[in-house]
């Protein structure tokens, strides 16, 4: 039980770091007049790369390591999950901002929190599993 609490705590820290990176880059790209959806995709992609590294090395410490075949399989599953989550996230971001006219940064923050919760479960049970 203690190990699970530590893992959730580490995931929270990892999620906070990647959320800060995501929001910061989104703001920078939008300030440079990049269309908000493109800015979202680029900032999301960069933060996902950081997230994978943090998750693989620090959060899910019992995940595949040293075994190149297992790491490649793990990364492929992570990549597929994140591409799907990016598509869903981008669609929801568009709906929130362009259709419901919610503020960009508030929408991004709320969606990020939702995605962190969903991807924790997916990461824990389907990506960074120890077999």
Secondary structure as GFF3:
##gff-version 3
##sequence-region A 1 131
A	DSSP	alpha_helix	2	31	.	.	.	ID=ss1
A	DSSP	alpha_helix	36	54	.	.	.	ID=ss2
A	DSSP	pi_helix	55	59	.	.	.	ID=ss3
A	DSSP	alpha_helix	68	94	.	.	.	ID=ss4
A	DSSP	pi_helix	95	99	.	.	.	ID=ss5
A	DSSP	alpha_helix	104	122	.	.	.	ID=ss6
A	DSSP	pi_helix	123	127	.	.	.	ID=ss7
###
